[in-house]
Amino acid sequence: MIKLPEPKKYFGLDTESDFSYYTAAQMHAHAAAVSAADNAALREVVESTAAADEFMDSPEAMDRLAVMARAALRKTK
């Protein structure tokens, strides 16, 4: 699981309250890291399959690949 970065802190002035927030750059970087991890998990599943070409010809094999991909994605979260 990829954790969110530490949020930025805003320390309010006299009448303002303090709060934490994420910048757009932090959220874009986090989303990119999660996508990279998901892509790596999917690539690993596909590369571990002995006959990858069979998935293009067989609906049953496509279903098996989908099940394997979902399982790999669950492991990364």
N, C-alpha and C positions, 0 to 999 in steps of 0.2 A: 504494500500500500504506500502510495506516495503522499506524504504529508504536505499540508499547506504551509507556505512560508510564514515567518513571524509577521504579524500585521504591523503596520506603521502606527504610531501613537500620536494622538492629537491632545494636547493639554490645553483645555479651554481657558479663556481669560476670565475675568471676574464673574460674569453671570453665565458663562458658557460651561457646559459639562465636558468632562474628558471622555474620549472614546478611541477605539481602535478601528482601523480600516485597512483594506487591501487596495493597492494601486492597480491600475489597468495592466501595467507591465508585470506586476507580480502574478496576476491571474492569467495573463497570456503565457508566461513562463510555466506556470503550473499545468495549464491545459496542454501545452506542448510536451511536457514531461510525461503526463498521463497517456497521451496519444502515442508517444514513442514506446512506452512500456506495453501498451496494448498491441501495437504493431509488432513488437519483438515477440510477444507471446504467440500471436497468430502466425508469424513467420516460422517460429519454432515448430508449431503444429504441422504446418504444410511441409516443411523440410524433413520432418521426421516420418512422413508418409512415404512408404516404399514406392508406390506406383501412383504418383501425383496425376498422371494423365488419365487414370481411370475415373477420377472425379468429374472430368468433363463429359464423360460418356454415360455415367450411371447415376440416376436420381438417388438410389439408395446410398451410394458412396458419398454423394453431396450431403445427404442428411447426416451421415457419420462424421463428415468433416465439420459440419455446423455444430454438432454435439461436442466434438473435441475442441473446437474454437471457443464455445461458450464456457467449457470447463477451464480452459487455459485463461480466459479473461477473468473468471471468478478468482483464480489464484493470485492475480495481480492486484486485486482491490482489497 
